[in-house]
Amino acid sequence: MVRAFQLIVIALCLGPAAAVSSATISGQPSVVDGDTLEIDGQMIRLHAIDAPEMRQYCVTMGGKRWQCGIEAAEALYQRSRRRIVQCEPMGQDRNRRVIARCHLDGIDLGGWMVRQGWALAYRRYGQDYVADEAEAEREHRGVWAGRFDYPWDWRRR
């Protein structure tokens, strides 16, 4: 009885973030950007990753600017297009997007994006992809092939 009461108090304190259904969201996604999908009208933010913003540029080692935010979204689109993705909701963000861990053919899409260098481990929200990020950096994949601003720093400016 005490445990049930504690869970109710926690749910009330968390507010809308705790109101997300735990039911799997499944379907063919539309890619909004490098860390956000839309399935059947539901906006889904991939758990514990942060990809460059659509208007964000990165710089190659040779000094050439390139649209890394668009490239990140394109990588996610190419990986998931015309395929069924299953997302396990974990909460909700302040923009009312579902935070979820999404899988395609048994592969965690967030981890895949980070391993390919198209997103970063968003340590503020989890340590899940830190090793994947280290691998991408070591192999100079995606944004790690040059210079870039961390997406959270870019947004702050």
QUIJO-V888461 format. One record per residue. N is the residue number from 1. SS is DSSP state (~ for helix, > for strand, _ for the rest). Layout:
<<N	SS> <N	SS>>
//
This chain:
<<1	_> <2	~> <3	~> <4	~> <5	~> <6	~> <7	~> <8	~> <9	~> <10	~> <11	~> <12	~> <13	~> <14	~> <15	~> <16	~> <17	~> <18	~> <19	~> <20	_> <21	_> <22	_> <23	_> <24	_> <25	>> <26	>> <27	>> <28	>> <29	_> <30	>> <31	>> <32	>> <33	>> <34	_> <35	_> <36	>> <37	>> <38	>> <39	>> <40	_> <41	_> <42	>> <43	>> <44	>> <45	>> <46	>> <47	_> <48	_> <49	>> <50	>> <51	>> <52	_> <53	_> <54	_> <55	_> <56	_> <57	_> <58	>> <59	>> <60	>> <61	_> <62	_> <63	_> <64	_> <65	>> <66	>> <67	_> <68	~> <69	~> <70	~> <71	~> <72	~> <73	~> <74	~> <75	~> <76	~> <77	~> <78	~> <79	~> <80	~> <81	_> <82	_> <83	_> <84	>> <85	>> <86	>> <87	>> <88	>> <89	>> <90	>> <91	>> <92	>> <93	_> <94	_> <95	_> <96	_> <97	_> <98	>> <99	>> <100	>> <101	>> <102	>> <103	>> <104	>> <105	_> <106	_> <107	>> <108	>> <109	~> <110	~> <111	~> <112	~> <113	~> <114	~> <115	~> <116	_> <117	_> <118	_> <119	>> <120	>> <121	>> <122	_> <123	_> <124	_> <125	_> <126	_> <127	_> <128	_> <129	_> <130	~> <131	~> <132	~> <133	~> <134	~> <135	~> <136	~> <137	~> <138	~> <139	_> <140	_> <141	_> <142	~> <143	~> <144	~> <145	~> <146	>> <147	>> <148	_> <149	_> <150	_> <151	~> <152	~> <153	~> <154	~> <155	~> <156	~> <157	_>>
//
